[in-house]
């Protein structure tokens, strides 16, 4: 008996929950049966045929297939979430790099502008925007109006066509 110090009552101590090891023979057999059931179902077998082959009821065969699919789906969802987290982290890193050089790039520092373009290209590749741009129809009237155009001015330096800033408008 364990004594509760706040109320001074005795409470029975419950035994620890019995846990079955993931590698116990019973767990391994159950997992093997689920995978076999899924394999049979994928090859076109009926639940009755699967039940007969694996020595279980029709409902047991159906449940084995459903559980195997649920486990596979959970694994896929875990991997998708992991990939999303990695992408978010990479985008945060790119944002930090871009923020660090932004002021210099917009004030005309050519190496910073070139680095900015590489960061933008990397972000587009990471997000799949480079592939999406390749799938757009070549007709200009169908192109999105917000697209950024890259051109090479007469001085041979790369630049980005963008909305004029207040400073550029004042220079005119």
DRENFI-290427 format. One record per residue: residue number from 0; residue in three letters; x, y, z of N, C-alpha, C, O in turn. Coordinates in steps of 0.1 Angstrom, whole numbers, plus 2048, in hexadecimal, padded with zeros to 3 digits. Example, Ala and Ser with C-alpha at 12.3 -4.5 7.8 and 13.67 -1.06 7.14 Angstrom:
2
+-----+------+-----+-----+-----+------+------+------+-----+-----+-----+-----+-----+-----+
: seq : type : n_x : n_y : n_z : ca_x : ca_y : ca_z : c_x : c_y : c_z : o_x : o_y : o_z :
+-----+------+-----+-----+-----+------+------+------+-----+-----+-----+-----+-----+-----+
:   0 :  ALA : 884 : 7C7 : 84E :  87B :  7D3 :  84E : 884 : 7DF : 84E : 88E : 7DF : 855 :
:   1 :  SER : 880 : 7EA : 847 :  889 :  7F5 :  847 : 881 : 800 : 84F : 886 : 80B : 850 :
+-----+------+-----+-----+-----+------+------+------+-----+-----+-----+-----+-----+-----+
% end
This chain:
172
+-----+------+-----+-----+-----+------+------+------+-----+-----+-----+-----+-----+-----+
: seq : type : n_x : n_y : n_z : ca_x : ca_y : ca_z : c_x : c_y : c_z : o_x : o_y : o_z :
+-----+------+-----+-----+-----+------+------+------+-----+-----+-----+-----+-----+-----+
:   0 :  UNK : 808 : 7F4 : 800 :  800 :  800 :  800 : 809 : 80C : 800 : 813 : 80D : 806 :
:   1 :  UNK : 804 : 817 : 7F9 :  80B :  823 :  7F8 : 803 : 82E : 800 : 7F6 : 82E : 7FF :
:   2 :  UNK : 809 : 836 : 808 :  802 :  840 :  810 : 802 : 84D : 808 : 80D : 852 : 804 :
:   3 :  UNK : 7F6 : 853 : 807 :  7F5 :  860 :  801 : 7F8 : 86A : 80C : 7F0 : 86B : 815 :
:   4 :  UNK : 802 : 872 : 80A :  806 :  87B :  815 : 7FC : 887 : 817 : 7FC : 88D : 821 :
:   5 :  UNK : 7F5 : 88A : 80C :  7EC :  896 :  80D : 7DF : 892 : 815 : 7DA : 89A : 81D :
:   6 :  UNK : 7DA : 886 : 813 :  7CD :  882 :  819 : 7D0 : 878 : 824 : 7C6 : 874 : 82B :
:   7 :  UNK : 7DC : 873 : 825 :  7DF :  868 :  82F : 7D7 : 85C : 82D : 7D3 : 855 : 837 :
:   8 :  UNK : 7D3 : 859 : 820 :  7CC :  84C :  81E : 7D5 : 843 : 817 : 7DF : 846 : 810 :
:   9 :  UNK : 7D2 : 836 : 818 :  7DA :  82C :  811 : 7D3 : 828 : 804 : 7C7 : 825 : 804 :
:  10 :  UNK : 7DB : 828 : 7F9 :  7D6 :  824 :  7EC : 7DD : 818 : 7E7 : 7E9 : 817 : 7E9 :
:  11 :  UNK : 7D6 : 80F : 7E2 :  7DD :  803 :  7DC : 7E6 : 807 : 7D1 : 7E2 : 80F : 7C8 :
:  12 :  UNK : 7F2 : 801 : 7D0 :  7FB :  803 :  7C5 : 7F7 : 7F9 : 7BA : 7F7 : 7ED : 7BC :
:  13 :  UNK : 7F4 : 7FF : 7AE :  7F0 :  7F6 :  7A3 : 7FC : 7F0 : 79D : 807 : 7F7 : 79C :
:  14 :  UNK : 7FC : 7E4 : 799 :  807 :  7DD :  793 : 80A : 7E4 : 785 : 801 : 7E9 : 77F :
:  15 :  UNK : 817 : 7E4 : 781 :  81A :  7EA :  775 : 813 : 7E3 : 769 : 811 : 7D7 : 76A :
:  16 :  UNK : 810 : 7EB : 75F :  809 :  7E5 :  754 : 812 : 7DB : 74D : 81E : 7DE : 74B :
:  17 :  UNK : 80D : 7D0 : 748 :  815 :  7C6 :  742 : 817 : 7CA : 733 : 80D : 7CD : 72C :
:  18 :  UNK : 823 : 7CB : 72F :  826 :  7CF :  722 : 82C : 7C3 : 71A : 833 : 7BB : 71F :
:  19 :  UNK : 828 : 7C3 : 70E :  82D :  7B8 :  705 : 838 : 7BE : 6FC : 836 : 7C9 : 6F6 :
:  20 :  UNK : 843 : 7B8 : 6FC :  84E :  7BD :  6F4 : 84B : 7BD : 6E5 : 843 : 7B5 : 6E0 :
:  21 :  UNK : 850 : 7C7 : 6DE :  84D :  7C9 :  6D0 : 852 : 7BD : 6C8 : 84D : 7BA : 6BD :
:  22 :  UNK : 85C : 7B6 : 6CD :  862 :  7AB :  6C6 : 85D : 79D : 6CC : 863 : 793 : 6C9 :
:  23 :  UNK : 853 : 79D : 6D4 :  84E :  791 :  6D9 : 849 : 788 : 6CD : 845 : 78D : 6C3 :
:  24 :  UNK : 84A : 77B : 6CF :  845 :  772 :  6C4 : 837 : 775 : 6C0 : 833 : 774 : 6B4 :
:  25 :  UNK : 82E : 778 : 6CA :  820 :  77B :  6C7 : 81F : 788 : 6BE : 817 : 788 : 6B4 :
:  26 :  UNK : 826 : 792 : 6C1 :  826 :  79F :  6B9 : 82B : 79C : 6AB : 826 : 7A1 : 6A1 :
:  27 :  UNK : 836 : 795 : 6AA :  83C :  792 :  69D : 832 : 78A : 695 : 831 : 78D : 689 :
:  28 :  UNK : 82C : 780 : 69A :  822 :  778 :  693 : 816 : 781 : 68E : 812 : 780 : 682 :
:  29 :  UNK : 811 : 78A : 697 :  806 :  793 :  693 : 80A : 79C : 688 : 803 : 79E : 67F :
:  30 :  UNK : 816 : 7A2 : 689 :  81B :  7AB :  67F : 81D : 7A3 : 671 : 819 : 7A9 : 667 :
:  31 :  UNK : 822 : 797 : 672 :  824 :  790 :  666 : 817 : 78C : 65F : 815 : 78D : 653 :
:  32 :  UNK : 80D : 789 : 667 :  7FF :  786 :  662 : 7F9 : 792 : 65C : 7F3 : 791 : 651 :
:  33 :  UNK : 7FB : 79E : 662 :  7F5 :  7AA :  65C : 7FB : 7AD : 64E : 7F5 : 7B0 : 645 :
:  34 :  UNK : 809 : 7AB : 64E :  810 :  7AE :  641 : 80C : 7A4 : 636 : 80A : 7A7 : 62B :
:  35 :  UNK : 80A : 797 : 63A :  806 :  78D :  631 : 7F8 : 790 : 62C : 7F5 : 78E : 620 :
:  36 :  UNK : 7EF : 794 : 635 :  7E1 :  797 :  631 : 7E1 : 7A2 : 628 : 7DA : 7A2 : 61E :
:  37 :  UNK : 7E9 : 7AC : 62A :  7EA :  7B8 :  621 : 7EF : 7B3 : 613 : 7EA : 7B8 : 609 :
:  38 :  UNK : 7F9 : 7AB : 614 :  7FF :  7A6 :  607 : 7F5 : 79E : 5FF : 7F4 : 7A0 : 5F3 :
:  39 :  UNK : 7EE : 796 : 606 :  7E3 :  78E :  5FF : 7D8 : 797 : 5F9 : 7D4 : 795 : 5EE :
:  40 :  UNK : 7D4 : 7A1 : 601 :  7CA :  7AA :  5FD : 7CE : 7B2 : 5F1 : 7C7 : 7B5 : 5E7 :
:  41 :  UNK : 7DB : 7B6 : 5F1 :  7E0 :  7BE :  5E6 : 7E1 : 7B6 : 5D9 : 7E0 : 7BC : 5CE :
:  42 :  UNK : 7E3 : 7A9 : 5DB :  7E3 :  7A1 :  5CF : 7D5 : 79D : 5CA : 7D4 : 795 : 5C0 :
:  43 :  UNK : 7CB : 7A2 : 5D1 :  7BD :  7A0 :  5CC : 7B5 : 795 : 5D3 : 7AA : 792 : 5CF :
:  44 :  UNK : 7BB : 790 : 5DE :  7B4 :  785 :  5E5 : 7A8 : 78B : 5ED : 7A8 : 796 : 5F1 :
:  45 :  UNK : 79D : 783 : 5EF :  792 :  787 :  5F7 : 795 : 785 : 605 : 79F : 77E : 609 :
:  46 :  UNK : 78D : 78C : 60E :  790 :  78A :  61C : 78D : 77B : 620 : 794 : 776 : 629 :
:  47 :  UNK : 784 : 775 : 61A :  782 :  767 :  61D : 78E : 75E : 61A : 792 : 756 : 622 :
:  48 :  UNK : 794 : 761 : 60E :  7A0 :  759 :  60A : 7AC : 75C : 614 : 7B3 : 754 : 617 :
:  49 :  UNK : 7AD : 769 : 617 :  7B8 :  76D :  621 : 7B6 : 766 : 62E : 7BF : 761 : 634 :
:  50 :  UNK : 7A9 : 766 : 633 :  7A6 :  760 :  640 : 7AA : 751 : 63F : 7AF : 74B : 649 :
:  51 :  UNK : 7A6 : 74A : 634 :  7A9 :  73C :  633 : 7B8 : 73A : 633 : 7BD : 730 : 63A :
:  52 :  UNK : 7C0 : 742 : 62B :  7CE :  740 :  62A : 7D5 : 742 : 637 : 7DF : 73C : 63B :
:  53 :  UNK : 7D0 : 74C : 63F :  7D7 :  750 :  64B : 7D1 : 74A : 658 : 7D6 : 74C : 663 :
:  54 :  UNK : 7C6 : 742 : 656 :  7C0 :  73B :  662 : 7BA : 745 : 66B : 7BB : 744 : 677 :
:  55 :  UNK : 7B2 : 74E : 666 :  7AB :  758 :  66E : 79D : 75A : 668 : 799 : 755 : 65E :
:  56 :  UNK : 795 : 761 : 66F :  787 :  764 :  66B : 788 : 76E : 65F : 792 : 775 : 65D :
:  57 :  UNK : 77D : 770 : 658 :  77C :  77A :  64E : 77E : 788 : 653 : 785 : 790 : 64E :
:  58 :  UNK : 777 : 78A : 65F :  778 :  797 :  665 : 787 : 79A : 66A : 78C : 7A5 : 66A :
:  59 :  UNK : 78D : 78F : 66F :  79B :  790 :  673 : 7A4 : 794 : 668 : 7AD : 79C : 669 :
:  60 :  UNK : 7A1 : 78E : 65C :  7A9 :  791 :  650 : 7A7 : 7A0 : 64C : 7B1 : 7A7 : 649 :
:  61 :  UNK : 79B : 7A4 : 64D :  798 :  7B2 :  649 : 79F : 7BB : 653 : 7A5 : 7C5 : 64F :
:  62 :  UNK : 79E : 7B9 : 660 :  7A4 :  7C1 :  66A : 7B4 : 7C1 : 668 : 7BA : 7CB : 66A :
:  63 :  UNK : 7B9 : 7B6 : 665 :  7C8 :  7B5 :  663 : 7CC : 7BE : 657 : 7D6 : 7C5 : 658 :
:  64 :  UNK : 7C4 : 7BE : 64C :  7C7 :  7C7 :  641 : 7C6 : 7D5 : 645 : 7CE : 7DE : 642 :
:  65 :  UNK : 7BB : 7D8 : 64B :  7B8 :  7E6 :  650 : 7C4 : 7EB : 659 : 7C9 : 7F6 : 657 :
:  66 :  UNK : 7C8 : 7E3 : 663 :  7D2 :  7E7 :  66C : 7DF : 7E9 : 665 : 7E7 : 7F2 : 668 :
:  67 :  UNK : 7E2 : 7E0 : 65B :  7EF :  7E1 :  654 : 7EF : 7EE : 64C : 7F9 : 7F5 : 64B :
:  68 :  UNK : 7E4 : 7F2 : 646 :  7E3 :  7FE :  63E : 7E4 : 80A : 647 : 7EA : 814 : 644 :
:  69 :  UNK : 7DD : 809 : 653 :  7DE :  814 :  65D : 7EC : 817 : 661 : 7F1 : 822 : 662 :
:  70 :  UNK : 7F4 : 80C : 664 :  802 :  80D :  668 : 80A : 813 : 65D : 812 : 81C : 660 :
:  71 :  UNK : 808 : 80F : 651 :  80F :  815 :  645 : 80C : 824 : 644 : 815 : 82C : 642 :
:  72 :  UNK : 7FF : 827 : 645 :  7FB :  835 :  644 : 801 : 83D : 64F : 806 : 849 : 64D :
:  73 :  UNK : 802 : 838 : 65B :  808 :  83F :  666 : 817 : 842 : 664 : 81C : 84C : 667 :
:  74 :  UNK : 81E : 838 : 65E :  82C :  839 :  65B : 82E : 844 : 650 : 837 : 84C : 651 :
:  75 :  UNK : 825 : 844 : 646 :  826 :  84E :  63C : 823 : 85C : 641 : 82A : 865 : 63E :
:  76 :  UNK : 819 : 85D : 64A :  816 :  86A :  650 : 822 : 86F : 658 : 825 : 87B : 659 :
:  77 :  UNK : 828 : 866 : 660 :  834 :  86A :  668 : 83F : 86F : 65F : 846 : 879 : 662 :
:  78 :  UNK : 842 : 868 : 654 :  84C :  86D :  64A : 848 : 87A : 644 : 851 : 883 : 642 :
:  79 :  UNK : 83C : 87C : 640 :  837 :  889 :  63B : 839 : 894 : 645 : 83E : 89F : 641 :
:  80 :  UNK : 836 : 892 : 651 :  837 :  89C :  65C : 846 : 89F : 65E : 84A : 8AA : 65F :
:  81 :  UNK : 84E : 895 : 65D :  85D :  897 :  65F : 862 : 89F : 653 : 86A : 8A8 : 655 :
:  82 :  UNK : 85E : 89C : 647 :  862 :  8A4 :  63C : 85D : 8B3 : 63C : 865 : 8BC : 639 :
:  83 :  UNK : 851 : 8B5 : 641 :  84C :  8C2 :  643 : 854 : 8CA : 64D : 857 : 8D6 : 64B :
:  84 :  UNK : 858 : 8C3 : 658 :  860 :  8CA :  662 : 86E : 8CE : 65D : 873 : 8D8 : 65F :
:  85 :  UNK : 873 : 8C4 : 655 :  880 :  8C7 :  64F : 87F : 8D3 : 645 : 888 : 8DC : 644 :
:  86 :  UNK : 874 : 8D4 : 63D :  872 :  8DE :  634 : 871 : 8EC : 63B : 876 : 8F6 : 637 :
:  87 :  UNK : 869 : 8EC : 646 :  867 :  8F8 :  64E : 874 : 8FD : 653 : 877 : 909 : 653 :
:  88 :  UNK : 87C : 8F4 : 658 :  88A :  8F7 :  65D : 892 : 8FD : 653 : 899 : 908 : 655 :
:  89 :  UNK : 893 : 8F7 : 647 :  89B :  8FC :  63C : 896 : 90A : 637 : 89E : 913 : 634 :
:  90 :  UNK : 888 : 90C : 637 :  883 :  919 :  633 : 886 : 924 : 63D : 889 : 92F : 63A :
:  91 :  UNK : 887 : 920 : 64A :  88B :  92A :  654 : 899 : 92E : 653 : 89D : 939 : 654 :
:  92 :  UNK : 8A2 : 924 : 64F :  8B0 :  927 :  64D : 8B1 : 930 : 641 : 8B9 : 93A : 642 :
:  93 :  UNK : 8AA : 92E : 636 :  8AB :  936 :  62B : 8A6 : 944 : 62E : 8AC : 94E : 629 :
:  94 :  UNK : 89B : 945 : 636 :  896 :  952 :  63A : 8A1 : 95A : 642 : 8A2 : 966 : 63F :
:  95 :  UNK : 8A7 : 953 : 64B :  8B2 :  95A :  653 : 8BD : 95F : 64A : 8C2 : 96A : 64C :
:  96 :  UNK : 8C1 : 957 : 640 :  8CC :  95B :  637 : 8C7 : 967 : 62F : 8CF : 970 : 62D :
:  97 :  UNK : 8BB : 966 : 62A :  8B6 :  971 :  621 : 8B5 : 97E : 62A : 8B8 : 988 : 625 :
:  98 :  UNK : 8B0 : 97D : 636 :  8AF :  989 :  63E : 8BC : 98F : 641 : 8BD : 99B : 642 :
:  99 :  UNK : 8C7 : 987 : 642 :  8D4 :  98C :  646 : 8DA : 994 : 63A : 8E2 : 99D : 63D :
: 100 :  UNK : 8D6 : 991 : 62E :  8DC :  998 :  623 : 8D2 : 9A2 : 61B : 8D6 : 9A8 : 612 :
: 101 :  UNK : 8C6 : 9A2 : 61F :  8BC :  9A9 :  618 : 8BF : 9B8 : 616 : 8BF : 9BD : 60B :
: 102 :  UNK : 8C3 : 9BF : 621 :  8C6 :  9CD :  620 : 8D1 : 9D0 : 616 : 8D0 : 9D9 : 60E :
: 103 :  UNK : 8DC : 9C8 : 616 :  8E7 :  9CA :  60D : 8E3 : 9C7 : 5FF : 8E6 : 9CE : 5F6 :
: 104 :  UNK : 8DB : 9BD : 5FD :  8D6 :  9B9 :  5F0 : 8CE : 9C4 : 5E9 : 8D0 : 9C7 : 5DD :
: 105 :  UNK : 8C4 : 9C9 : 5F1 :  8BB :  9D3 :  5EB : 8C2 : 9E1 : 5E9 : 8BE : 9E9 : 5E2 :
: 106 :  UNK : 8CE : 9E3 : 5F0 :  8D5 :  9EF :  5EF : 8DF : 9EE : 5E3 : 8E6 : 9F8 : 5E1 :
: 107 :  UNK : 8E0 : 9E3 : 5DC :  8E8 :  9E2 :  5D1 : 8F5 : 9DA : 5D2 : 8FD : 9D9 : 5C8 :
: 108 :  UNK : 8F7 : 9D3 : 5DD :  903 :  9CB :  5DE : 901 : 9BF : 5D5 : 8F9 : 9B6 : 5D8 :
: 109 :  UNK : 909 : 9BE : 5CA :  908 :  9B4 :  5C0 : 90A : 9A6 : 5C6 : 901 : 99D : 5C4 :
: 110 :  UNK : 914 : 9A3 : 5CE :  916 :  995 :  5D3 : 90A : 991 : 5DC : 906 : 986 : 5DC :
: 111 :  UNK : 905 : 99B : 5E4 :  8F9 :  998 :  5EC : 8ED : 995 : 5E3 : 8E5 : 98C : 5E7 :
: 112 :  UNK : 8EB : 99C : 5D8 :  8E0 :  99A :  5CF : 8E1 : 98C : 5C9 : 8D7 : 985 : 5C8 :
: 113 :  UNK : 8EE : 988 : 5C5 :  8F0 :  97B :  5C0 : 8ED : 970 : 5CA : 8E7 : 966 : 5C7 :
: 114 :  UNK : 8F1 : 972 : 5D6 :  8EE :  968 :  5E1 : 8DF : 968 : 5E3 : 8D9 : 95D : 5E6 :
: 115 :  UNK : 8D8 : 973 : 5E3 :  8CA :  974 :  5E5 : 8C3 : 96C : 5DA : 8B9 : 964 : 5DD :
: 116 :  UNK : 8C7 : 96D : 5CE :  8C1 :  965 :  5C3 : 8C3 : 956 : 5C5 : 8BA : 94E : 5C3 :
: 117 :  UNK : 8CF : 952 : 5CA :  8D1 :  944 :  5CD : 8C8 : 93F : 5D9 : 8C3 : 934 : 5D8 :
: 118 :  UNK : 8C6 : 947 : 5E3 :  8BD :  944 :  5ED : 8AE : 942 : 5E8 : 8A7 : 939 : 5EB :
: 119 :  UNK : 8AA : 94C : 5E0 :  89D :  94B :  5DA : 89B : 93F : 5D1 : 891 : 938 : 5D2 :
: 120 :  UNK : 8A6 : 93B : 5C9 :  8A5 :  92F :  5C1 : 8A4 : 923 : 5CA : 89D : 91A : 5C6 :
: 121 :  UNK : 8AC : 923 : 5D4 :  8AC :  917 :  5DD : 89E : 915 : 5E4 : 899 : 90A : 5E5 :
: 122 :  UNK : 898 : 920 : 5E8 :  88A :  920 :  5EE : 880 : 91B : 5E4 : 878 : 913 : 5E7 :
: 123 :  UNK : 881 : 920 : 5D7 :  878 :  91C :  5CD : 879 : 90D : 5CA : 86F : 906 : 5C8 :
: 124 :  UNK : 886 : 908 : 5CA :  888 :  8FA :  5C7 : 882 : 8F1 : 5D3 : 87C : 8E7 : 5D1 :
: 125 :  UNK : 885 : 8F6 : 5DF :  880 :  8EF :  5EB : 871 : 8EE : 5EB : 86B : 8E4 : 5EF :
: 126 :  UNK : 86A : 8F9 : 5E7 :  85B :  8F9 :  5E7 : 855 : 8F3 : 5DA : 849 : 8F2 : 5D9 :
: 127 :  UNK : 85E : 8F0 : 5D1 :  859 :  8EA :  5C4 : 854 : 8F5 : 5BA : 84D : 8F2 : 5B0 :
: 128 :  UNK : 857 : 901 : 5BD :  852 :  90C :  5B5 : 85A : 90C : 5A7 : 854 : 911 : 59D :
: 129 :  UNK : 866 : 907 : 5A7 :  86D :  906 :  59A : 866 : 8FD : 591 : 866 : 8FF : 585 :
: 130 :  UNK : 861 : 8F2 : 596 :  85A :  8E8 :  58D : 84C : 8EE : 589 : 848 : 8EC : 57D :
: 131 :  UNK : 846 : 8F5 : 592 :  839 :  8FB :  58F : 83A : 905 : 584 : 832 : 906 : 57B :
: 132 :  UNK : 845 : 90D : 584 :  848 :  917 :  57A : 84A : 911 : 56C : 846 : 916 : 562 :
: 133 :  UNK : 850 : 905 : 56C :  853 :  8FE :  55F : 846 : 8F9 : 559 : 845 : 8F6 : 54D :
: 134 :  UNK : 83B : 8F7 : 561 :  82F :  8F1 :  55C : 825 : 8FC : 557 : 81B : 8F9 : 551 :
: 135 :  UNK : 829 : 908 : 55A :  820 :  913 :  555 : 820 : 913 : 546 : 82A : 911 : 53F :
: 136 :  UNK : 815 : 917 : 540 :  814 :  918 :  532 : 81D : 924 : 52D : 81E : 92E : 535 :
: 137 :  UNK : 822 : 923 : 522 :  82C :  92D :  51D : 825 : 93A : 519 : 82C : 944 : 517 :
: 138 :  UNK : 818 : 93A : 518 :  811 :  946 :  514 : 812 : 951 : 51F : 80F : 94E : 52A :
: 139 :  UNK : 817 : 95C : 51C :  819 :  967 :  526 : 80C : 96B : 52C : 80C : 96F : 538 :
: 140 :  UNK : 801 : 96B : 524 :  7F4 :  970 :  52A : 7EF : 966 : 535 : 7E7 : 96A : 53D :
: 141 :  UNK : 7F4 : 95A : 535 :  7F0 :  950 :  53E : 7F9 : 950 : 54B : 7F5 : 94A : 555 :
: 142 :  UNK : 804 : 957 : 54A :  80E :  957 :  555 : 808 : 95F : 561 : 801 : 969 : 55F :
: 143 :  UNK : 80B : 95B : 56D :  807 :  963 :  578 : 80D : 971 : 578 : 818 : 973 : 574 :
: 144 :  UNK : 805 : 97A : 57C :  809 :  988 :  57C : 813 : 98C : 587 : 81A : 996 : 585 :
: 145 :  UNK : 814 : 984 : 591 :  81D :  987 :  59C : 82B : 981 : 59A : 834 : 982 : 5A3 :
: 146 :  UNK : 82E : 97B : 58E :  83B :  974 :  58C : 846 : 97E : 58C : 845 : 989 : 586 :
: 147 :  UNK : 851 : 97A : 592 :  85D :  983 :  591 : 865 : 980 : 585 : 867 : 974 : 582 :
: 148 :  UNK : 869 : 98A : 57E :  871 :  988 :  571 : 87F : 98B : 574 : 883 : 995 : 57A :
: 149 :  UNK : 888 : 982 : 56F :  896 :  985 :  571 : 89B : 989 : 563 : 898 : 983 : 559 :
: 150 :  UNK : 8A4 : 993 : 563 :  8A9 :  998 :  556 : 8B8 : 99C : 558 : 8BC : 99E : 564 :
: 151 :  UNK : 8BF : 99D : 54D :  8CD :  9A1 :  54E : 8CE : 9AF : 548 : 8CC : 9B1 : 53C :
: 152 :  UNK : 8D0 : 9B9 : 550 :  8D1 :  9C7 :  54B : 8DE : 9C9 : 542 : 8E6 : 9C0 : 541 :
: 153 :  UNK : 8DF : 9D4 : 53C :  8EA :  9D7 :  533 : 8F7 : 9D6 : 539 : 901 : 9D3 : 532 :
: 154 :  UNK : 8F9 : 9D8 : 546 :  906 :  9D7 :  54C : 90A : 9C9 : 54F : 915 : 9C6 : 555 :
: 155 :  UNK : 902 : 9BF : 54B :  905 :  9B1 :  54C : 903 : 9AB : 55A : 906 : 99F : 55C :
: 156 :  UNK : 8FE : 9B2 : 563 :  8FB :  9AD :  571 : 8ED : 9A8 : 572 : 8E4 : 9AD : 56B :
: 157 :  UNK : 8EB : 99E : 57A :  8DE :  998 :  57C : 8D6 : 9A2 : 585 : 8DC : 9A7 : 58E :
: 158 :  UNK : 8CA : 9A4 : 582 :  8C1 :  9AC :  58B : 8B3 : 9A6 : 58B : 8B0 : 99E : 582 :
: 159 :  UNK : 8AB : 9AB : 594 :  89D :  9A6 :  595 : 894 : 9B2 : 591 : 896 : 9BD : 597 :
: 160 :  UNK : 88B : 9AF : 589 :  881 :  9B9 :  586 : 877 : 9B9 : 591 : 871 : 9AF : 594 :
: 161 :  UNK : 874 : 9C4 : 597 :  86B :  9C5 :  5A2 : 864 : 9D2 : 5A3 : 867 : 9DB : 59B :
: 162 :  UNK : 85B : 9D3 : 5AC :  854 :  9E0 :  5AE : 85E : 9EB : 5B2 : 867 : 9E8 : 5BA :
: 163 :  UNK : 85C : 9F7 : 5AC :  866 :  A01 :  5B0 : 864 : A05 : 5BF : 859 : A06 : 5C4 :
: 164 :  UNK : 86F : A07 : 5C6 :  86F :  A0B :  5D4 : 86D : A1A : 5D4 : 86E : A21 : 5CA :
: 165 :  UNK : 86A : A1F : 5E0 :  869 :  A2D :  5E2 : 875 : A35 : 5DE : 875 : A3F : 5D8 :
: 166 :  UNK : 881 : A2F : 5E1 :  88E :  A35 :  5DE : 890 : A36 : 5CF : 894 : A40 : 5CA :
: 167 :  UNK : 88C : A2B : 5C8 :  88D :  A2B :  5B9 : 884 : A35 : 5B3 : 888 : A3C : 5A9 :
: 168 :  UNK : 878 : A37 : 5B8 :  86F :  A41 :  5B3 : 874 : A4F : 5B5 : 871 : A58 : 5AC :
: 169 :  UNK : 87A : A51 : 5C0 :  87F :  A5F :  5C3 : 88B : A62 : 5BA : 88D : A6E : 5B7 :
: 170 :  UNK : 893 : A58 : 5B5 :  89E :  A5B :  5AD : 89A : A5F : 59F : 8A2 : A66 : 598 :
: 171 :  UNK : 88E : A5B : 59B :  889 :  A5E :  58D : 886 : A6C : 58B : 882 : A70 : 580 :
+-----+------+-----+-----+-----+------+------+------+-----+-----+-----+-----+-----+-----+
% end
